[in-house]
């Protein structure tokens, strides 16, 4: 499983507190850029938004799935063998 993590300092969202957003209009443009990026990633790269808690659950499920015994087919009818 691959992850894309995006973060920024909270002061980025406060107009005038960083060189990136000087006023309310630039803040709105910043939000639109993020929205466009996420829309693009979700539509073209099949990226889905997750909280950190959801990421943890996905990782745990993937780890558990890789640790489950694998079913092997046999020629003995309904008997199934499992291998680790």
N, C-alpha and C positions, 0 to 999 in steps of 0.2 A: 504494500500500500504506500502510495506516495502522497506527500502533503505540501500544500502551498500555504504559508503563514504570512499574513500581512498585519503589521502593527505600526503605530506611530505614537509619539508622545502626546499626552492629553493637551498640552499647550498648543499643539498644532491646530486644534479646534477652537482656539480662542483668538478672534481677530486682533491683530496688533501685538500678539505675544510671541510670534515667530516671524521670520522673514518670508515664510511660505504663504501665510494668510494675513493680509493687512486689513481687510474689511469684510463685512457681511457678504458682499457679492463674491469675493474670492472664496469664502467658506462654501457658498452654494456651488461654485464651480468645482471645488475640491470634492464635495459629495457626489456631484455628477460624474466626475472622472472615476471615482471608486465604483459607482453604480455601473458605468459602462464597462469597466474592466471586469467586474464580477459577472455581468450579463454575458460578455464575450467568453469568459472561461467556462461558465455553466453551459453555454450552447455549443461551443466548439471543442472544448477539451473534456467535457463531461465531469466538470468539477462540481462538487456540491458543498454548500456551506455547512459547517459543523461547529458546535461549541467545543471547548477543550474536554468537557465531560463526555461528549459524544465521540470524540477522537479516541479517548481512552477506552470506551466500550468497543469500538471497532477494532482497536489493536488487540484487546483481550480476546475477542471473538476469533480473530485471525490466528492468534497464538494458540488458543484452545483447539481450533480446527486442525492446526498443523501437528498437534500432539495426540489427536484421536487415532485409535488403531485403524488401519486401512483394511477394508474388506477384500478378501481374495476369493475368486471363484474356484469351485472345486467340481469334480465330476461325481460327487456323492449325493446328488439330489438336493435336499433341503438343508444339508449341513453346511454351515458357513465357518470359515476360519478367519481369524483376525491376526494381523501382524502389526508390530510396532515399528 
